[in-house]
């Protein structure tokens, strides 16, 4: 099973986001990170994924998109399923 590059939507002020990015770097994962505070298009895409504009207060961050699967938050076991 080939996994497309992970798309990670996060903010620099989110502790879970920073933990996830450090974890992905440590695993040498193939991912693209989008800062939804600075990137309006990324914020719009994240809003579309979540279905609400109130992303930060929903405790949904980080949002990880792998193909058509969406993961919310940082769950090592769940992320590891998609890392080769």
N, C-alpha and C positions, 0 to 999 in steps of 0.2 A: 504494500500500500504506500503510494507516494503522497507525502504531505506537502501541501503548498506552504509557502512561507507563512509563518504566524503573523497576524496583525494584532498589535497591542495598542489599545487606547488608554492613555493614562495622563496624570498630571505630576509635576515634579514635587508637589506637596503631599502626595499620597504615599504613606509608608508601605502599604501592600504593593503599590506599583513599583516602588524602588526595590523591594525585596524580589519581586518577580523578575525585573530587568536584570538584577544581579545574578539571580538563579539561571536565567536564560543565557547570560554571558558565560557563566561558569560551565554550563552544559554545551557551550558553543552552538547554541540553537540558531537556526536561520529564521530571523524575525525582522519585522519593521515596526518601529515604535512611533506613535503619533501623540504629540502633546496637545490635548484638547483645549488647553488654556491659550495656546499660541496659534493653533492651526484651525481656522474656522471651518474648513472643509472636513477635517477630521472630526470636529465637534458635531457637525451636521450628520455625518455618517454614524457616529456613536449614538446620537439622539434617535436616528432611524432604527438602529439595532435595538436599543432599549425601549423605545416607544414613548419616551418622555424627555422633556428638556431638563428635568431636575436630576441629572446624572449623579453629581457628587453626593447629594444628600441621601440617595438611595443605597449608598454603600455598594454600588455595582462595580466600582473600579478596583483593579484594572479590568478592562473588557478585552478578552482574547478571542480572536476569530481565527478558526482553523477550517478552511473550506466553508462548509455550510453549518459548522458547529460553533456555538458561542459559549464561552466560559466566563463566569463572573467571579471576581476576586482572585486570590492566589491559593490554589490547592495543588501542592506538589504532585500528589498521586494522579490527579486528573491531567495535569500538564504532561507528566511523564508518559502517559498513554500515547501522546501525540509526538513525542520526541524520538527520533531514531537513534 
